[in-house]
Amino acid sequence: MSDADPMQRVNALLDDVLPTPRVRQQLRLAAGLTQQEVADAVGVKRLAVARWELGQTHPRRPHRAVYIHLLKGLAERFPEVVELNAGSTTPASKRGSG
């Protein structure tokens, strides 16, 4: 293993953080997206997105990385949503199904 491997693993953990279910929904709504559109983009069923937004489940790999990427992009486009809910995140350790 190279010296970079531990740093890459740590960075992956730091990047693997979801906003709260409420923020997930607010970002989607701010972008004018439906749950079905998000589901199609991420590669899951609409019910999975609904459950993620309700906090009933959390996305698993490989969908988790895609969903986080989408949410980060939306957060950059709609920073006011993130600012209103500052400090609201779901750590990587809170993984579920979906």
C-alpha positions in Angstrom: 0.0 0.0 0.0 1.2 3.5 -0.8 1.2 6.4 1.7 -1.8 7.9 -0.2 -4.1 4.9 0.5 -4.9 5.9 4.1 -5.6 9.5 3.1 -7.8 8.4 0.2 -9.8 6.1 2.6 -10.2 9.0 5.1 -11.3 11.4 2.3 -13.8 8.8 1.1 -15.3 8.7 4.6 -15.4 12.5 4.9 -17.1 12.7 1.5 -19.7 10.0 2.4 -21.9 12.3 4.4 -25.6 12.8 3.6 -27.6 15.9 4.6 -30.6 15.2 6.8 -33.7 13.7 5.1 -35.4 17.2 5.3 -32.5 18.9 3.5 -32.5 16.1 0.9 -36.1 16.8 0.1 -35.7 20.6 0.2 -32.7 20.4 -2.3 -34.8 18.3 -4.7 -37.7 20.6 -4.5 -35.6 23.7 -4.9 -34.3 22.2 -8.2 -37.9 21.4 -9.3 -37.1 17.7 -9.5 -39.6 14.9 -8.7 -38.7 11.9 -6.7 -39.1 9.9 -9.9 -36.5 12.0 -11.7 -34.0 11.6 -8.9 -34.7 7.9 -8.8 -34.1 7.6 -12.6 -30.9 9.5 -12.3 -29.6 7.5 -9.4 -30.8 4.2 -10.7 -33.3 3.2 -8.0 -37.1 3.1 -7.6 -39.0 6.2 -6.6 -40.0 4.5 -3.4 -36.3 4.3 -2.4 -36.0 8.1 -2.8 -39.2 8.6 -0.8 -37.8 6.5 2.0 -34.4 8.3 1.9 -36.3 11.7 2.2 -38.3 10.3 5.1 -35.3 9.0 6.9 -36.6 5.5 6.9 -33.6 4.2 5.0 -30.3 5.4 3.6 -28.8 4.7 0.2 -26.2 1.9 -0.1 -23.3 1.7 -2.5 -23.2 2.2 -5.4 -26.3 4.4 -5.3 -25.1 6.2 -2.2 -22.1 7.8 -4.1 -24.3 8.9 -7.0 -27.0 10.3 -4.7 -24.4 12.2 -2.6 -22.9 13.6 -5.8 -26.3 14.8 -6.9 -27.0 16.4 -3.5 -23.6 18.1 -3.5 -24.3 19.6 -6.9 -27.8 20.8 -5.8 -26.3 22.2 -2.6 -23.9 24.3 -4.7 -26.8 25.5 -6.9 -29.1 26.2 -3.9 -26.8 27.3 -1.0 -29.7 29.0 0.8 -31.3 25.5 1.5 -28.1 24.4 3.1 -27.6 27.6 5.1 -31.1 27.4 6.5 -30.3 23.9 7.8 -26.7 24.4 8.8 -25.2 21.6 10.8 -27.8 19.0 9.7 -26.0 15.9 8.4 -26.3 12.2 8.6 -22.9 10.6 9.2 -21.6 7.7 7.1 -22.1 5.3 10.0 -25.9 5.7 9.6 -26.3 3.3 6.7 -29.4 1.5 5.8 -31.2 -0.1 3.0 -32.8 1.4 -0.1 
